[in-house]
């Protein structure tokens, strides 16, 4: 089930590693940090911003 994240929350969230804004992947329910190459999961509408919980993105997913 896809849930939308609050746009206001998305405006203030940044990558905990690089401190840059994140991209929202609605289909995968992840917040993407291109600079860090990490995808942070969104579980039950709540972003999990822990680096240990993030998935490493492959090179094809990263926007340069």
mmCIF file of the N, C-alpha and C atoms, coordinates in Angstrom:
data_MODEL
# 
_entry.id   MODEL 
# 
loop_
_atom_site.group_PDB 
_atom_site.id 
_atom_site.type_symbol 
_atom_site.label_atom_id 
_atom_site.label_alt_id 
_atom_site.label_comp_id 
_atom_site.label_asym_id 
_atom_site.label_entity_id 
_atom_site.label_seq_id 
_atom_site.pdbx_PDB_ins_code 
_atom_site.Cartn_x 
_atom_site.Cartn_y 
_atom_site.Cartn_z 
_atom_site.occupancy 
_atom_site.B_iso_or_equiv 
_atom_site.pdbx_formal_charge 
_atom_site.auth_seq_id 
_atom_site.auth_comp_id 
_atom_site.auth_asym_id 
_atom_site.auth_atom_id 
_atom_site.pdbx_PDB_model_num 
ATOM 1   N N  . UNK A 1 1  ? 0.843  -1.182 0.000   1.00 0.00 ? 1  UNK A N  1 
ATOM 2   C CA . UNK A 1 1  ? 0.000  0.000  0.000   1.00 0.00 ? 1  UNK A CA 1 
ATOM 3   C C  . UNK A 1 1  ? 0.890  1.249  0.000   1.00 0.00 ? 1  UNK A C  1 
ATOM 4   N N  . UNK A 1 2  ? 0.691  2.095  -0.957  1.00 0.00 ? 2  UNK A N  1 
ATOM 5   C CA . UNK A 1 2  ? 1.505  3.295  -1.096  1.00 0.00 ? 2  UNK A CA 1 
ATOM 6   C C  . UNK A 1 2  ? 0.911  4.438  -0.280  1.00 0.00 ? 2  UNK A C  1 
ATOM 7   N N  . UNK A 1 3  ? 1.745  5.085  0.502   1.00 0.00 ? 3  UNK A N  1 
ATOM 8   C CA . UNK A 1 3  ? 1.328  6.246  1.268   1.00 0.00 ? 3  UNK A CA 1 
ATOM 9   C C  . UNK A 1 3  ? 2.164  7.432  0.824   1.00 0.00 ? 3  UNK A C  1 
ATOM 10  N N  . UNK A 1 4  ? 1.520  8.579  0.727   1.00 0.00 ? 4  UNK A N  1 
ATOM 11  C CA . UNK A 1 4  ? 2.261  9.778  0.391   1.00 0.00 ? 4  UNK A CA 1 
ATOM 12  C C  . UNK A 1 4  ? 2.869  10.364 1.648   1.00 0.00 ? 4  UNK A C  1 
ATOM 13  N N  . UNK A 1 5  ? 4.058  10.892 1.496   1.00 0.00 ? 5  UNK A N  1 
ATOM 14  C CA . UNK A 1 5  ? 4.730  11.541 2.614   1.00 0.00 ? 5  UNK A CA 1 
ATOM 15  C C  . UNK A 1 5  ? 4.332  13.016 2.605   1.00 0.00 ? 5  UNK A C  1 
ATOM 16  N N  . UNK A 1 6  ? 4.215  13.606 3.753   1.00 0.00 ? 6  UNK A N  1 
ATOM 17  C CA . UNK A 1 6  ? 3.840  15.013 3.884   1.00 0.00 ? 6  UNK A CA 1 
ATOM 18  C C  . UNK A 1 6  ? 4.867  15.889 3.165   1.00 0.00 ? 6  UNK A C  1 
ATOM 19  N N  . UNK A 1 7  ? 4.435  16.700 2.206   1.00 0.00 ? 7  UNK A N  1 
ATOM 20  C CA . UNK A 1 7  ? 5.373  17.554 1.458   1.00 0.00 ? 7  UNK A CA 1 
ATOM 21  C C  . UNK A 1 7  ? 6.180  18.496 2.362   1.00 0.00 ? 7  UNK A C  1 
ATOM 22  N N  . UNK A 1 8  ? 5.581  18.955 3.444   1.00 0.00 ? 8  UNK A N  1 
ATOM 23  C CA . UNK A 1 8  ? 6.298  19.837 4.381   1.00 0.00 ? 8  UNK A CA 1 
ATOM 24  C C  . UNK A 1 8  ? 7.442  19.078 5.048   1.00 0.00 ? 8  UNK A C  1 
ATOM 25  N N  . UNK A 1 9  ? 7.203  17.820 5.383   1.00 0.00 ? 9  UNK A N  1 
ATOM 26  C CA . UNK A 1 9  ? 8.243  16.992 5.990   1.00 0.00 ? 9  UNK A CA 1 
ATOM 27  C C  . UNK A 1 9  ? 9.375  16.767 4.986   1.00 0.00 ? 9  UNK A C  1 
ATOM 28  N N  . UNK A 1 10 ? 9.007  16.495 3.753   1.00 0.00 ? 10 UNK A N  1 
ATOM 29  C CA . UNK A 1 10 ? 9.999  16.262 2.708   1.00 0.00 ? 10 UNK A CA 1 
ATOM 30  C C  . UNK A 1 10 ? 10.890 17.498 2.500   1.00 0.00 ? 10 UNK A C  1 
ATOM 31  N N  . UNK A 1 11 ? 10.318 18.688 2.666   1.00 0.00 ? 11 UNK A N  1 
ATOM 32  C CA . UNK A 1 11 ? 11.086 19.925 2.501   1.00 0.00 ? 11 UNK A CA 1 
ATOM 33  C C  . UNK A 1 11 ? 12.188 20.068 3.542   1.00 0.00 ? 11 UNK A C  1 
ATOM 34  N N  . UNK A 1 12 ? 11.967 19.548 4.749   1.00 0.00 ? 12 UNK A N  1 
ATOM 35  C CA . UNK A 1 12 ? 12.943 19.757 5.824   1.00 0.00 ? 12 UNK A CA 1 
ATOM 36  C C  . UNK A 1 12 ? 13.890 18.581 6.040   1.00 0.00 ? 12 UNK A C  1 
ATOM 37  N N  . UNK A 1 13 ? 13.532 17.410 5.514   1.00 0.00 ? 13 UNK A N  1 
ATOM 38  C CA . UNK A 1 13 ? 14.405 16.245 5.693   1.00 0.00 ? 13 UNK A CA 1 
ATOM 39  C C  . UNK A 1 13 ? 15.630 16.345 4.799   1.00 0.00 ? 13 UNK A C  1 
ATOM 40  N N  . UNK A 1 14 ? 16.770 15.999 5.363   1.00 0.00 ? 14 UNK A N  1 
ATOM 41  C CA . UNK A 1 14 ? 18.020 15.932 4.606   1.00 0.00 ? 14 UNK A CA 1 
ATOM 42  C C  . UNK A 1 14 ? 18.703 14.615 4.936   1.00 0.00 ? 14 UNK A C  1 
ATOM 43  N N  . UNK A 1 15 ? 19.635 14.233 4.108   1.00 0.00 ? 15 UNK A N  1 
ATOM 44  C CA . UNK A 1 15 ? 20.405 13.021 4.343   1.00 0.00 ? 15 UNK A CA 1 
ATOM 45  C C  . UNK A 1 15 ? 21.206 13.182 5.633   1.00 0.00 ? 15 UNK A C  1 
ATOM 46  N N  . UNK A 1 16 ? 21.140 12.212 6.538   1.00 0.00 ? 16 UNK A N  1 
ATOM 47  C CA . UNK A 1 16 ? 21.905 12.313 7.783   1.00 0.00 ? 16 UNK A CA 1 
ATOM 48  C C  . UNK A 1 16 ? 23.418 12.228 7.572   1.00 0.00 ? 16 UNK A C  1 
ATOM 49  N N  . UNK A 1 17 ? 23.833 11.722 6.417   1.00 0.00 ? 17 UNK A N  1 
ATOM 50  C CA . UNK A 1 17 ? 25.260 11.588 6.132   1.00 0.00 ? 17 UNK A CA 1 
ATOM 51  C C  . UNK A 1 17 ? 25.834 12.835 5.462   1.00 0.00 ? 17 UNK A C  1 
ATOM 52  N N  . UNK A 1 18 ? 25.112 13.352 4.466   1.00 0.00 ? 18 UNK A N  1 
ATOM 53  C CA . UNK A 1 18 ? 25.644 14.445 3.646   1.00 0.00 ? 18 UNK A CA 1 
ATOM 54  C C  . UNK A 1 18 ? 24.976 15.790 3.892   1.00 0.00 ? 18 UNK A C  1 
ATOM 55  N N  . UNK A 1 19 ? 23.840 15.770 4.552   1.00 0.00 ? 19 UNK A N  1 
ATOM 56  C CA . UNK A 1 19 ? 23.052 16.983 4.859   1.00 0.00 ? 19 UNK A CA 1 
ATOM 57  C C  . UNK A 1 19 ? 22.481 17.651 3.605   1.00 0.00 ? 19 UNK A C  1 
ATOM 58  N N  . UNK A 1 20 ? 22.316 16.912 2.519   1.00 0.00 ? 20 UNK A N  1 
ATOM 59  C CA . UNK A 1 20 ? 21.708 17.449 1.302   1.00 0.00 ? 20 UNK A CA 1 
ATOM 60  C C  . UNK A 1 20 ? 20.256 16.970 1.202   1.00 0.00 ? 20 UNK A C  1 
ATOM 61  N N  . UNK A 1 21 ? 19.415 17.700 0.452   1.00 0.00 ? 21 UNK A N  1 
ATOM 62  C CA . UNK A 1 21 ? 18.015 17.286 0.294   1.00 0.00 ? 21 UNK A CA 1 
ATOM 63  C C  . UNK A 1 21 ? 17.905 15.895 -0.332  1.00 0.00 ? 21 UNK A C  1 
ATOM 64  N N  . UNK A 1 22 ? 16.778 15.266 -0.075  1.00 0.00 ? 22 UNK A N  1 
ATOM 65  C CA . UNK A 1 22 ? 16.516 13.905 -0.543  1.00 0.00 ? 22 UNK A CA 1 
ATOM 66  C C  . UNK A 1 22 ? 15.477 13.908 -1.653  1.00 0.00 ? 22 UNK A C  1 
ATOM 67  N N  . UNK A 1 23 ? 15.528 12.897 -2.504  1.00 0.00 ? 23 UNK A N  1 
ATOM 68  C CA . UNK A 1 23 ? 14.485 12.674 -3.503  1.00 0.00 ? 23 UNK A CA 1 
ATOM 69  C C  . UNK A 1 23 ? 13.522 11.629 -2.953  1.00 0.00 ? 23 UNK A C  1 
ATOM 70  N N  . UNK A 1 24 ? 12.244 11.801 -3.272  1.00 0.00 ? 24 UNK A N  1 
ATOM 71  C CA . UNK A 1 24 ? 11.219 10.869 -2.815  1.00 0.00 ? 24 UNK A CA 1 
ATOM 72  C C  . UNK A 1 24 ? 10.850 9.921  -3.946  1.00 0.00 ? 24 UNK A C  1 
ATOM 73  N N  . UNK A 1 25 ? 10.983 8.628  -3.709  1.00 0.00 ? 25 UNK A N  1 
ATOM 74  C CA . UNK A 1 25 ? 10.546 7.603  -4.651  1.00 0.00 ? 25 UNK A CA 1 
ATOM 75  C C  . UNK A 1 25 ? 9.253  7.011  -4.097  1.00 0.00 ? 25 UNK A C  1 
ATOM 76  N N  . UNK A 1 26 ? 8.129  7.504  -4.623  1.00 0.00 ? 26 UNK A N  1 
ATOM 77  C CA . UNK A 1 26 ? 6.831  7.090  -4.103  1.00 0.00 ? 26 UNK A CA 1 
ATOM 78  C C  . UNK A 1 26 ? 6.583  5.599  -4.313  1.00 0.00 ? 26 UNK A C  1 
ATOM 79  N N  . UNK A 1 27 ? 6.966  5.089  -5.473  1.00 0.00 ? 27 UNK A N  1 
ATOM 80  C CA . UNK A 1 27 ? 6.721  3.673  -5.784  1.00 0.00 ? 27 UNK A CA 1 
ATOM 81  C C  . UNK A 1 27 ? 7.467  2.754  -4.818  1.00 0.00 ? 27 UNK A C  1 
ATOM 82  N N  . UNK A 1 28 ? 8.733  3.055  -4.559  1.00 0.00 ? 28 UNK A N  1 
ATOM 83  C CA . UNK A 1 28 ? 9.544  2.224  -3.671  1.00 0.00 ? 28 UNK A CA 1 
ATOM 84  C C  . UNK A 1 28 ? 9.374  2.593  -2.201  1.00 0.00 ? 28 UNK A C  1 
ATOM 85  N N  . UNK A 1 29 ? 8.695  3.719  -1.937  1.00 0.00 ? 29 UNK A N  1 
ATOM 86  C CA . UNK A 1 29 ? 8.554  4.235  -0.570  1.00 0.00 ? 29 UNK A CA 1 
ATOM 87  C C  . UNK A 1 29 ? 9.921  4.386  0.087   1.00 0.00 ? 29 UNK A C  1 
ATOM 88  N N  . UNK A 1 30 ? 10.773 5.177  -0.592  1.00 0.00 ? 30 UNK A N  1 
ATOM 89  C CA . UNK A 1 30 ? 12.123 5.447  -0.095  1.00 0.00 ? 30 UNK A CA 1 
ATOM 90  C C  . UNK A 1 30 ? 12.463 6.917  -0.315  1.00 0.00 ? 30 UNK A C  1 
ATOM 91  N N  . UNK A 1 31 ? 13.357 7.408  0.528   1.00 0.00 ? 31 UNK A N  1 
ATOM 92  C CA . UNK A 1 31 ? 13.960 8.721  0.344   1.00 0.00 ? 31 UNK A CA 1 
ATOM 93  C C  . UNK A 1 31 ? 15.384 8.477  -0.123  1.00 0.00 ? 31 UNK A C  1 
ATOM 94  N N  . UNK A 1 32 ? 15.742 9.075  -1.248  1.00 0.00 ? 32 UNK A N  1 
ATOM 95  C CA . UNK A 1 32 ? 17.009 8.774  -1.907  1.00 0.00 ? 32 UNK A CA 1 
ATOM 96  C C  . UNK A 1 32 ? 18.026 9.896  -1.724  1.00 0.00 ? 32 UNK A C  1 
ATOM 97  N N  . UNK A 1 33 ? 19.217 9.507  -1.324  1.00 0.00 ? 33 UNK A N  1 
ATOM 98  C CA . UNK A 1 33 ? 20.337 10.439 -1.216  1.00 0.00 ? 33 UNK A CA 1 
ATOM 99  C C  . UNK A 1 33 ? 21.322 10.086 -2.321  1.00 0.00 ? 33 UNK A C  1 
ATOM 100 N N  . UNK A 1 34 ? 21.303 10.885 -3.395  1.00 0.00 ? 34 UNK A N  1 
ATOM 101 C CA . UNK A 1 34 ? 22.197 10.617 -4.517  1.00 0.00 ? 34 UNK A CA 1 
ATOM 102 C C  . UNK A 1 34 ? 23.657 10.782 -4.120  1.00 0.00 ? 34 UNK A C  1 
ATOM 103 N N  . UNK A 1 35 ? 23.956 11.763 -3.313  1.00 0.00 ? 35 UNK A N  1 
ATOM 104 C CA . UNK A 1 35 ? 25.347 12.009 -2.933  1.00 0.00 ? 35 UNK A CA 1 
ATOM 105 C C  . UNK A 1 35 ? 25.906 10.869 -2.084  1.00 0.00 ? 35 UNK A C  1 
ATOM 106 N N  . UNK A 1 36 ? 25.109 10.354 -1.161  1.00 0.00 ? 36 UNK A N  1 
ATOM 107 C CA . UNK A 1 36 ? 25.568 9.253  -0.305  1.00 0.00 ? 36 UNK A CA 1 
ATOM 108 C C  . UNK A 1 36 ? 25.361 7.886  -0.961  1.00 0.00 ? 36 UNK A C  1 
ATOM 109 N N  . UNK A 1 37 ? 24.502 7.836  -1.996  1.00 0.00 ? 37 UNK A N  1 
ATOM 110 C CA . UNK A 1 37 ? 24.208 6.556  -2.630  1.00 0.00 ? 37 UNK A CA 1 
ATOM 111 C C  . UNK A 1 37 ? 23.381 5.642  -1.751  1.00 0.00 ? 37 UNK A C  1 
ATOM 112 N N  . UNK A 1 38 ? 22.508 6.248  -0.929  1.00 0.00 ? 38 UNK A N  1 
ATOM 113 C CA . UNK A 1 38 ? 21.693 5.478  0.004   1.00 0.00 ? 38 UNK A CA 1 
ATOM 114 C C  . UNK A 1 38 ? 20.207 5.743  -0.221  1.00 0.00 ? 38 UNK A C  1 
ATOM 115 N N  . UNK A 1 39 ? 19.398 4.723  0.029   1.00 0.00 ? 39 UNK A N  1 
ATOM 116 C CA . UNK A 1 39 ? 17.943 4.826  -0.040  1.00 0.00 ? 39 UNK A CA 1 
ATOM 117 C C  . UNK A 1 39 ? 17.390 4.518  1.343   1.00 0.00 ? 39 UNK A C  1 
ATOM 118 N N  . UNK A 1 40 ? 16.760 5.513  1.946   1.00 0.00 ? 40 UNK A N  1 
ATOM 119 C CA . UNK A 1 40 ? 16.210 5.362  3.288   1.00 0.00 ? 40 UNK A CA 1 
ATOM 120 C C  . UNK A 1 40 ? 14.751 4.927  3.181   1.00 0.00 ? 40 UNK A C  1 
ATOM 121 N N  . UNK A 1 41 ? 14.365 3.850  3.883   1.00 0.00 ? 41 UNK A N  1 
ATOM 122 C CA . UNK A 1 41 ? 12.996 3.345  3.762   1.00 0.00 ? 41 UNK A CA 1 
ATOM 123 C C  . UNK A 1 41 ? 11.985 4.234  4.481   1.00 0.00 ? 41 UNK A C  1 
ATOM 124 N N  . UNK A 1 42 ? 10.751 4.163  3.994   1.00 0.00 ? 42 UNK A N  1 
ATOM 125 C CA . UNK A 1 42 ? 9.627  4.790  4.677   1.00 0.00 ? 42 UNK A CA 1 
ATOM 126 C C  . UNK A 1 42 ? 8.730  3.654  5.113   1.00 0.00 ? 42 UNK A C  1 
ATOM 127 N N  . UNK A 1 43 ? 8.540  3.510  6.412   1.00 0.00 ? 43 UNK A N  1 
ATOM 128 C CA . UNK A 1 43 ? 7.736  2.414  6.957   1.00 0.00 ? 43 UNK A CA 1 
ATOM 129 C C  . UNK A 1 43 ? 6.516  2.991  7.661   1.00 0.00 ? 43 UNK A C  1 
ATOM 130 N N  . UNK A 1 44 ? 5.349  2.559  7.245   1.00 0.00 ? 44 UNK A N  1 
ATOM 131 C CA . UNK A 1 44 ? 4.091  3.046  7.809   1.00 0.00 ? 44 UNK A CA 1 
ATOM 132 C C  . UNK A 1 44 ? 4.030  4.569  7.795   1.00 0.00 ? 44 UNK A C  1 
ATOM 133 N N  . UNK A 1 45 ? 4.541  5.175  6.711   1.00 0.00 ? 45 UNK A N  1 
ATOM 134 C CA . UNK A 1 45 ? 4.496  6.625  6.556   1.00 0.00 ? 45 UNK A CA 1 
ATOM 135 C C  . UNK A 1 45 ? 5.568  7.375  7.313   1.00 0.00 ? 45 UNK A C  1 
ATOM 136 N N  . UNK A 1 46 ? 6.483  6.655  7.966   1.00 0.00 ? 46 UNK A N  1 
ATOM 137 C CA . UNK A 1 46 ? 7.528  7.288  8.776   1.00 0.00 ? 46 UNK A CA 1 
ATOM 138 C C  . UNK A 1 46 ? 8.896  7.019  8.147   1.00 0.00 ? 46 UNK A C  1 
ATOM 139 N N  . UNK A 1 47 ? 9.628  8.084  7.774   1.00 0.00 ? 47 UNK A N  1 
ATOM 140 C CA . UNK A 1 47 ? 10.971 7.893  7.222   1.00 0.00 ? 47 UNK A CA 1 
ATOM 141 C C  . UNK A 1 47 ? 11.926 7.335  8.278   1.00 0.00 ? 47 UNK A C  1 
ATOM 142 N N  . UNK A 1 48 ? 12.660 6.307  7.914   1.00 0.00 ? 48 UNK A N  1 
ATOM 143 C CA . UNK A 1 48 ? 13.663 5.718  8.800   1.00 0.00 ? 48 UNK A CA 1 
ATOM 144 C C  . UNK A 1 48 ? 15.014 6.257  8.334   1.00 0.00 ? 48 UNK A C  1 
ATOM 145 N N  . UNK A 1 49 ? 15.533 7.249  9.055   1.00 0.00 ? 49 UNK A N  1 
ATOM 146 C CA . UNK A 1 49 ? 16.711 7.989  8.615   1.00 0.00 ? 49 UNK A CA 1 
ATOM 147 C C  . UNK A 1 49 ? 18.003 7.482  9.259   1.00 0.00 ? 49 UNK A C  1 
ATOM 148 N N  . UNK A 1 50 ? 18.067 6.198  9.532   1.00 0.00 ? 50 UNK A N  1 
ATOM 149 C CA . UNK A 1 50 ? 19.256 5.597  10.120  1.00 0.00 ? 50 UNK A CA 1 
ATOM 150 C C  . UNK A 1 50 ? 20.126 4.998  9.015   1.00 0.00 ? 50 UNK A C  1 
ATOM 151 N N  . UNK A 1 51 ? 21.385 5.397  8.924   1.00 0.00 ? 51 UNK A N  1 
ATOM 152 C CA . UNK A 1 51 ? 22.256 4.849  7.876   1.00 0.00 ? 51 UNK A CA 1 
ATOM 153 C C  . UNK A 1 51 ? 22.321 3.320  7.878   1.00 0.00 ? 51 UNK A C  1 
ATOM 154 N N  . UNK A 1 52 ? 22.237 2.705  9.053   1.00 0.00 ? 52 UNK A N  1 
ATOM 155 C CA . UNK A 1 52 ? 22.280 1.241  9.137   1.00 0.00 ? 52 UNK A CA 1 
ATOM 156 C C  . UNK A 1 52 ? 21.049 0.585  8.519   1.00 0.00 ? 52 UNK A C  1 
ATOM 157 N N  . UNK A 1 53 ? 19.943 1.320  8.422   1.00 0.00 ? 53 UNK A N  1 
ATOM 158 C CA . UNK A 1 53 ? 18.705 0.795  7.847   1.00 0.00 ? 53 UNK A CA 1 
ATOM 159 C C  . UNK A 1 53 ? 18.596 1.102  6.357   1.00 0.00 ? 53 UNK A C  1 
ATOM 160 N N  . UNK A 1 54 ? 19.481 1.936  5.834   1.00 0.00 ? 54 UNK A N  1 
ATOM 161 C CA . UNK A 1 54 ? 19.417 2.352  4.433   1.00 0.00 ? 54 UNK A CA 1 
ATOM 162 C C  . UNK A 1 54 ? 19.954 1.265  3.510   1.00 0.00 ? 54 UNK A C  1 
ATOM 163 N N  . UNK A 1 55 ? 19.436 1.285  2.299   1.00 0.00 ? 55 UNK A N  1 
ATOM 164 C CA . UNK A 1 55 ? 19.871 0.369  1.252   1.00 0.00 ? 55 UNK A CA 1 
ATOM 165 C C  . UNK A 1 55 ? 20.865 1.106  0.363   1.00 0.00 ? 55 UNK A C  1 
ATOM 166 N N  . UNK A 1 56 ? 21.941 0.408  -0.011  1.00 0.00 ? 56 UNK A N  1 
ATOM 167 C CA . UNK A 1 56 ? 22.894 1.005  -0.954  1.00 0.00 ? 56 UNK A CA 1 
ATOM 168 C C  . UNK A 1 56 ? 22.268 1.009  -2.337  1.00 0.00 ? 56 UNK A C  1 
ATOM 169 N N  . UNK A 1 57 ? 22.293 2.180  -2.975  1.00 0.00 ? 57 UNK A N  1 
ATOM 170 C CA . UNK A 1 57 ? 21.756 2.310  -4.323  1.00 0.00 ? 57 UNK A CA 1 
ATOM 171 C C  . UNK A 1 57 ? 22.816 1.861  -5.323  1.00 0.00 ? 57 UNK A C  1 
ATOM 172 N N  . UNK A 1 58 ? 22.370 1.270  -6.436  1.00 0.00 ? 58 UNK A N  1 
ATOM 173 C CA . UNK A 1 58 ? 23.349 0.933  -7.477  1.00 0.00 ? 58 UNK A CA 1 
ATOM 174 C C  . UNK A 1 58 ? 23.541 2.156  -8.385  1.00 0.00 ? 58 UNK A C  1 
ATOM 175 N N  . UNK A 1 59 ? 24.558 2.114  -9.200  1.00 0.00 ? 59 UNK A N  1 
ATOM 176 C CA . UNK A 1 59 ? 24.933 3.273  -10.021 1.00 0.00 ? 59 UNK A CA 1 
ATOM 177 C C  . UNK A 1 59 ? 23.826 3.730  -10.958 1.00 0.00 ? 59 UNK A C  1 
ATOM 178 N N  . UNK A 1 60 ? 22.952 2.838  -11.385 1.00 0.00 ? 60 UNK A N  1 
ATOM 179 C CA . UNK A 1 60 ? 21.883 3.226  -12.311 1.00 0.00 ? 60 UNK A CA 1 
ATOM 180 C C  . UNK A 1 60 ? 20.793 4.032  -11.625 1.00 0.00 ? 60 UNK A C  1 
ATOM 181 N N  . UNK A 1 61 ? 20.704 3.952  -10.313 1.00 0.00 ? 61 UNK A N  1 
ATOM 182 C CA . UNK A 1 61 ? 19.663 4.673  -9.562  1.00 0.00 ? 61 UNK A CA 1 
ATOM 183 C C  . UNK A 1 61 ? 20.089 6.088  -9.197  1.00 0.00 ? 61 UNK A C  1 
ATOM 184 N N  . UNK A 1 62 ? 21.373 6.339  -9.166  1.00 0.00 ? 62 UNK A N  1 
ATOM 185 C CA . UNK A 1 62 ? 21.878 7.614  -8.681  1.00 0.00 ? 62 UNK A CA 1 
ATOM 186 C C  . UNK A 1 62 ? 21.800 8.660  -9.781  1.00 0.00 ? 62 UNK A C  1 
ATOM 187 N N  . UNK A 1 63 ? 21.153 9.789  -9.466  1.00 0.00 ? 63 UNK A N  1 
ATOM 188 C CA . UNK A 1 63 ? 21.081 10.908 -10.407 1.00 0.00 ? 63 UNK A CA 1 
ATOM 189 C C  . UNK A 1 63 ? 22.278 11.811 -10.172 1.00 0.00 ? 63 UNK A C  1 
ATOM 190 N N  . UNK A 1 64 ? 22.971 12.117 -11.232 1.00 0.00 ? 64 UNK A N  1 
ATOM 191 C CA . UNK A 1 64 ? 24.190 12.928 -11.103 1.00 0.00 ? 64 UNK A CA 1 
ATOM 192 C C  . UNK A 1 64 ? 23.898 14.363 -11.440 1.00 0.00 ? 64 UNK A C  1 
# 
